[in-house]
């Protein structure tokens, strides 16, 4: 009997794209074992933990190893810093990501508003970028700090989101 399995080869990676205020796409970019007995999975499970809220498990969902998955259809996510975990061949992998579609949408609306202030906009965008970048570089605590500062500033802009 010939069976195949799917194993991440030491590098769990993905890309999350915030298309609109309420559409979030997940694309697997992991390095998977190759060879006669291995295959990239059509589907595998990830756990999504809200790192902004004391590392609370939001939900486990199935995502595609081959195609883009619209994760916004599978669970409602509020803006925040998230820890994404998966298990593959007795190994647990995790990465952090900032998902900020509503705050980004709000800031984009502010950019097009009559109340636009270049300095406030640039500072808010810098804080959003800091949130995303520090999460990407596995600094979740720093990412949450940036997130809180960005939220406070964007809330003051009254951009009606």
N, C-alpha and C positions, 0 to 999 in steps of 0.2 A: 504494500500500500504506500503510495507516494503522497505525502501531505505537504502543503506549503504553509509557511508562517510569515508574519510581518514583524520585523524588528527594526527599531530605530538604531542607527549605527552611531550612537554617541552624540548626535546633534539634532535635538528637537528644535524646529524653527517654523515660524508661521508669519504671515502678514495679515494685519487687520486693516481694512479700508472702510472709513466712514463715508459712505456715498452721499447720504442726506441726513437730516436730523433723526431719521428713524430707520435707516437701512445700513446695516453693518455686515460686511463680508469678511469671511475667514478663508485664507488660502494656505494650505500646508506647504512648507518649503523644507521639510526635514530631510536629512540624509538617511535613506533606508538601506538595509542590507540587500545585496543583490546576489543572484546566483540561482541555481537549479531549484533549491527548496525555499526560496524567498519571493515575496511579492509585495508591492505597495498596496496597502489595504484600500478597498473601496470606501470603507467606513471604519472609524475608530472613535473611542470615547475620550472626551476631555472633561475635566472638572473646572468650573469657573468660580473662583473665590473673590469676594469683594474685599480687597485689601484696604480700601478706604473706610470700611466698616468692620474693624476688628477681625479681619480674615474670616468672614462668614461665608460658608458654602452657599452659592446661589443655586446651582443646578449642575448636573452632569448631562451632557448632550453628545450626540454622535455627529461627527464632521467627516467630510470626505478627505481621503488621502490623495485623491486624483483631481478633484474639481473644486471650484469655489462653493462655499457653503454660506448661505444667508443666515447668520446666527441670530439676527434680529427677529426672524420668524419663529425661532425656537425658544427664545426667552426674552423677557423685557429687561433691558439694561439701562440703568440710569448712568449718567456721567460718573466716572471715577477711575480708580486704579485697581486693576484686576490681576490676580495670579491665575495663570492657566496651567493646569497639571494634566499629565497623561502618564499611563503606565505602558511599557513595552518590554516584553521579555525579561521580567523580574526587575526592571529598572523604572524608577520614577523620575520624570523630567518635569521641570517647571520653568516658567518665564513670566515676567510681569509686563503688562501693557496698560497704557492709559487710553481709555475709550471716552471721547469727549464730543460726540456729535452735536448735542444740544448747545453746549457752551460755544463751540465753534460756529454753529449756525447763528446763535445770538450775536456773536462778535461780527460775523459777516453782515448781518442786518444792520448793526450799529455803523459799520463802515459806509453803508449806503444811506444812512439817515441824515436828517438835517442837523442833528445834534453832534455830528462827528467831530471828534477832537483827536488829532493825529497822535499826540503823546500818549493819551489814555489807550488808544487802539494799539499802538506799538507795545506798550507795557503789558497789556492783557495778552497779546499774541506771544510775547516773549515768555510769559508765565505758562501759557498753554504748551508752547514748544518745550519749555523746561520740564513740564509734567511728562510729556511723551518721551523725551530723550532720556531722562533719569530712569524711567521705568524700563526703557529699552536696554539700558546699561546696568540692569539688575540692582538699582538703588531705590527700592520701593518706598522706604521711609522718606527719602528726599523728594520723590515723586509726589507723595501725598502732601508734603509741605507746599510744593508748587501748586498742586491742585487746589488746596484751601485758599492760597493767596489769589489764584486766578478766579476762583468762584466768588470771593469777596469783591474783587474789582469788577467783574462782569455783572454781578448783581446790582452794583451801583450805577451801571450804565443805562439801566432801564430799557433794554432793547426788546422787551415784549416777546419773550420766548416761552 
